[in-house]
């Protein structure tokens, strides 16, 4: 069965009359270097469907078991590493604009899922057809609508086949709203009071919601999100440590160093030095915010 098509070289792609919104590729094509020595900072949304082999993929430093039929949902800004040479997968990659105007929520797909039975057959069929059409109609303006709707159908199928969830409690609704605000503002403020003001509620309400859902305070959730972003940039880029700290709101490198060491357990320099080590050899991993891991084997809920 064909899982992904062959694509023209970059020079041909650059000459296309419009940007490529949706494409499929092999897992190895995502690697920043042979063997995935370092994580890759993902710049587009992905679905990764494992097709052969077994092994762990690291998503935001957390190992996720993969085998044929495993599906990963990777968001823009996350870091991905798949160092297992026996693991192969088909990757569907798209720009956010590809789903504009379509009634589909790509966030309804969980971060990790093991497909089986009819669900697996249907998803494999749709991914395979999408790969064929991406290769066949690359550069054809009239095919953009076809590819967009194929992607929307795939995401809708995955969302509908996800296990039914009970109606969220009020604390969960508040927590989700809080996480969305943190995602928008963590580079600028780590004060719970600022987020409470934006949401029109009290600090006590936010703290109670976070404790109910994650077991951590609202301040801890904010700090964990900042530490996760710092870890992503330290692991997947060569950006100077001081510049990373400034971009996250720390005016002094020493303040950033103390914050990171407190949250992660090692200094920024030590964390960067260990980024090429396999997961089992690392002393620590940054703990991701609970919102990131909804539906994964590591979900706190």
C-alpha positions as CSV (number, residue, x, y, z in Angstrom):
1,X,0.0,0.0,0.0
2,X,1.3,3.5,-0.8
3,X,1.5,5.8,2.2
4,X,3.2,8.8,0.8
5,X,4.1,10.2,-2.6
6,X,7.3,11.6,-4.1
7,X,7.6,15.3,-4.3
8,X,9.5,17.6,-6.6
9,X,12.7,19.1,-5.3
10,X,12.7,22.4,-3.4
11,X,13.5,24.4,-6.6
12,X,10.4,23.1,-8.3
13,X,8.3,23.6,-5.2
14,X,9.4,27.2,-4.9
15,X,8.2,27.8,-8.4
16,X,4.6,26.8,-7.6
17,X,2.0,29.5,-8.2
18,X,0.8,29.3,-4.6
19,X,2.2,28.0,-1.2
20,X,1.7,24.3,-0.5
21,X,-0.9,24.1,2.3
22,X,-1.2,20.4,2.7
23,X,1.4,17.7,2.0
24,X,2.4,14.2,3.0
25,X,5.9,13.0,3.7
26,X,7.9,10.2,5.3
27,X,8.9,10.4,9.0
28,X,12.6,10.6,8.1
29,X,12.0,13.7,6.1
30,X,11.1,15.6,9.3
31,X,14.5,14.9,10.9
32,X,16.8,17.9,11.2
33,X,19.7,15.5,10.9
34,X,20.2,11.8,10.2
35,X,19.3,9.7,13.2
36,X,17.3,12.5,14.9
37,X,20.3,13.5,17.1
38,X,18.3,16.5,18.2
39,X,14.6,17.2,18.5
40,X,12.9,19.2,15.7
41,X,10.9,22.3,16.5
42,X,7.7,21.8,14.5
43,X,6.6,24.8,12.4
44,X,3.4,23.3,11.0
45,X,0.6,21.1,12.3
46,X,1.1,17.3,11.9
47,X,-0.6,14.0,12.0
48,X,1.9,11.1,12.3
49,X,0.6,7.7,11.4
50,X,3.1,4.9,12.3
51,X,3.2,2.3,9.5
52,X,6.0,-0.1,10.4
53,X,8.4,-0.9,13.2
54,X,8.2,-0.3,17.0
55,X,9.8,2.3,19.2
56,X,9.3,5.5,21.2
57,X,8.7,8.9,19.7
58,X,9.5,11.9,21.9
59,X,6.9,14.6,21.9
60,X,7.9,17.6,24.1
61,X,10.4,15.3,25.8
62,X,7.9,12.7,26.7
63,X,8.4,9.1,25.3
64,X,5.3,7.8,23.5
65,X,5.1,4.1,22.4
66,X,4.6,3.7,18.7
67,X,3.8,0.7,16.5
68,X,1.7,0.3,13.3
69,X,-1.5,2.1,13.8
70,X,-0.2,4.6,16.4
71,X,-1.3,8.1,15.6
72,X,0.3,11.3,17.0
73,X,-1.2,14.8,16.8
74,X,1.7,17.3,16.9
75,X,1.0,21.0,17.2
76,X,3.0,24.0,15.9
77,X,5.7,24.8,18.4
78,X,6.1,21.4,19.9
79,X,9.4,19.5,19.6
80,X,9.5,16.0,18.1
81,X,12.2,13.4,18.1
82,X,11.9,9.9,16.6
83,X,15.4,8.3,17.1
84,X,14.3,4.7,16.7
85,X,15.6,3.6,13.2
86,X,13.0,0.8,13.0
87,X,10.1,3.1,13.2
88,X,8.5,4.5,10.0
89,X,5.4,6.6,9.6
90,X,3.4,8.7,7.1
91,X,3.2,12.4,8.1
92,X,0.4,14.7,7.1
93,X,1.5,18.3,7.4
94,X,-0.6,21.4,6.9
95,X,-0.8,25.2,7.4
96,X,-3.5,26.6,9.6
97,X,-5.0,28.4,6.6
98,X,-5.8,25.0,5.0
99,X,-8.8,24.6,7.4
100,X,-10.0,28.2,7.3
101,X,-13.8,28.3,6.8
102,X,-14.2,24.5,7.4
103,X,-16.3,23.3,10.4
104,X,-13.5,21.1,11.9
105,X,-11.6,21.4,15.2
106,X,-8.1,19.9,14.8
107,X,-7.6,20.2,18.5
108,X,-10.3,17.5,19.1
109,X,-7.7,14.9,18.0
110,X,-5.8,13.5,21.0
111,X,-2.0,13.8,21.2
112,X,-1.6,10.0,21.1
113,X,-3.9,7.2,20.1
114,X,-3.6,3.6,19.1
115,X,-5.9,2.9,16.2
116,X,-7.4,-0.6,15.7
117,X,-10.1,-2.4,13.7
118,X,-12.4,-0.4,11.5
119,X,-11.0,3.0,12.7
120,X,-7.5,2.0,11.7
121,X,-8.6,0.7,8.3
122,X,-10.5,3.9,7.6
123,X,-7.7,6.2,8.7
124,X,-5.1,4.3,6.6
125,X,-7.3,4.5,3.6
126,X,-7.8,8.2,3.9
127,X,-4.2,9.0,4.7
128,X,-3.1,6.9,1.7
129,X,-5.6,8.7,-0.7
130,X,-4.5,12.0,0.6
131,X,-0.9,11.1,-0.1
132,X,-1.7,10.0,-3.6
133,X,-3.6,13.2,-4.3
134,X,-1.0,15.4,-2.8
135,X,1.6,13.9,-5.1
136,X,-0.7,13.8,-8.2
137,X,-2.1,17.3,-7.9
138,X,0.8,19.2,-6.5
139,X,0.7,22.7,-8.0
140,X,-2.8,22.3,-9.4
141,X,-4.9,25.2,-8.1
142,X,-8.2,23.4,-8.7
143,X,-7.1,20.6,-6.3
144,X,-6.7,22.8,-3.3
145,X,-10.4,22.4,-2.3
146,X,-10.1,18.6,-2.7
147,X,-7.1,18.4,-0.4
148,X,-8.6,20.7,2.2
149,X,-11.8,18.6,2.4
150,X,-9.9,15.4,2.5
151,X,-7.9,16.7,5.5
152,X,-11.1,17.9,7.1
153,X,-12.8,14.5,6.7
154,X,-9.7,12.8,8.2
155,X,-9.7,15.1,11.2
156,X,-13.5,14.8,11.7
157,X,-13.2,11.0,11.6
158,X,-10.5,11.0,14.2
159,X,-12.5,13.4,16.4
160,X,-15.7,11.4,16.1
161,X,-14.0,8.1,16.8
162,X,-12.4,9.3,19.9
163,X,-13.8,7.9,23.1
164,X,-16.9,9.9,24.4
165,X,-16.1,12.1,27.3
166,X,-18.4,13.2,30.0
167,X,-19.5,16.8,30.1
168,X,-16.7,19.0,31.6
169,X,-17.0,20.1,35.2
170,X,-17.0,23.9,35.8
171,X,-13.4,23.7,37.0
172,X,-12.3,22.0,33.8
173,X,-14.0,24.7,31.7
174,X,-12.2,27.4,33.7
175,X,-8.9,25.6,33.4
176,X,-9.2,25.3,29.6
177,X,-9.9,29.1,29.4
178,X,-6.9,29.7,31.7
179,X,-4.6,27.6,29.5
180,X,-5.7,29.4,26.4
181,X,-4.8,32.7,28.0
182,X,-1.5,31.4,29.3
183,X,-0.7,30.3,25.7
184,X,-1.3,33.8,24.5
185,X,0.5,35.6,27.3
186,X,3.2,33.5,29.0
187,X,6.0,35.4,27.2
188,X,4.8,38.6,28.8
189,X,3.6,37.8,32.3
190,X,3.8,35.0,34.8
191,X,1.4,36.8,37.3
192,X,-1.8,34.8,38.1
193,X,-3.4,38.2,38.8
194,X,-3.0,39.3,35.2
195,X,-4.7,36.1,33.9
196,X,-7.5,36.4,36.4
197,X,-8.2,39.9,35.3
198,X,-8.3,38.8,31.6
199,X,-10.8,36.1,32.5
200,X,-12.9,38.2,34.8
201,X,-12.5,35.9,37.8
202,X,-10.5,35.8,41.0
203,X,-7.1,34.3,41.7
204,X,-8.7,31.9,44.1
205,X,-11.0,30.6,41.3
206,X,-8.1,30.0,39.0
207,X,-6.1,28.2,41.6
208,X,-9.0,26.1,42.7
209,X,-9.6,25.1,39.0
210,X,-6.0,24.2,38.4
211,X,-5.7,22.2,41.6
212,X,-8.9,20.3,40.7
213,X,-7.7,19.4,37.2
214,X,-3.9,19.0,37.6
215,X,-3.1,19.0,41.3
216,X,-0.9,22.1,40.7
217,X,-1.5,25.7,41.4
218,X,-2.2,28.3,38.8
219,X,1.3,29.8,39.3
220,X,2.8,26.3,38.8
221,X,0.9,25.8,35.5
222,X,2.2,29.2,34.2
223,X,5.8,28.5,35.3
224,X,5.7,25.0,33.8
225,X,4.5,26.4,30.4
226,X,7.4,28.9,30.4
227,X,9.9,26.2,31.4
228,X,8.6,24.0,28.6
229,X,9.1,26.7,26.0
230,X,12.6,27.3,27.3
231,X,13.3,23.6,27.1
232,X,12.0,23.4,23.5
233,X,14.3,26.3,22.4
234,X,17.3,25.0,24.2
235,X,17.0,21.5,22.8
236,X,15.9,22.3,19.2
237,X,17.7,25.6,18.4
238,X,21.2,27.2,18.8
239,X,19.7,30.4,20.0
240,X,21.9,32.0,22.7
241,X,20.6,31.2,26.2
242,X,20.5,34.8,27.2
243,X,18.3,35.6,24.2
244,X,16.0,32.8,25.0
245,X,15.6,34.2,28.5
246,X,14.9,37.7,27.3
247,X,12.3,36.4,24.9
248,X,10.5,34.7,27.8
249,X,10.4,37.9,29.9
250,X,13.6,37.6,31.9
251,X,15.6,40.8,31.9
252,X,18.7,39.2,33.4
253,X,20.3,35.9,32.4
254,X,20.9,35.0,36.1
255,X,17.2,35.3,36.8
256,X,16.4,33.0,33.9
257,X,19.0,30.5,35.0
258,X,17.6,30.3,38.5
259,X,14.1,30.0,37.2
260,X,15.0,27.2,34.8
261,X,17.1,25.3,37.3
262,X,14.2,25.5,39.8
263,X,11.6,24.2,37.4
264,X,13.6,21.6,35.5
265,X,16.3,20.6,37.9
266,X,19.4,21.4,35.8
267,X,20.8,24.7,34.5
268,X,19.9,25.8,30.9
269,X,23.5,25.1,29.8
270,X,23.4,21.5,31.2
271,X,20.0,20.9,29.7
272,X,21.3,22.0,26.2
273,X,24.4,19.9,26.6
274,X,22.3,16.8,27.1
275,X,19.9,17.3,24.3
276,X,21.5,14.7,22.0
277,X,21.3,12.0,24.7
278,X,18.6,9.2,24.4
279,X,15.7,9.6,26.8
280,X,16.9,6.9,29.2
281,X,20.2,8.7,29.7
282,X,18.7,12.0,30.6
283,X,18.6,13.0,34.3
284,X,15.4,15.1,34.0
285,X,12.7,16.0,31.6
286,X,10.6,19.2,31.8
287,X,7.1,18.4,32.9
288,X,4.6,19.6,30.2
289,X,1.5,21.5,31.1
290,X,-1.5,19.1,31.5
291,X,-3.3,20.8,28.6
292,X,-0.6,19.7,26.2
293,X,-1.1,16.0,26.9
294,X,-4.9,15.6,26.7
295,X,-5.5,12.1,25.5
296,X,-2.0,10.9,25.6
297,X,-0.7,7.9,27.7
298,X,0.8,10.5,30.1
299,X,-2.4,12.5,30.6
300,X,-2.8,13.6,34.2
301,X,-6.5,13.1,34.0
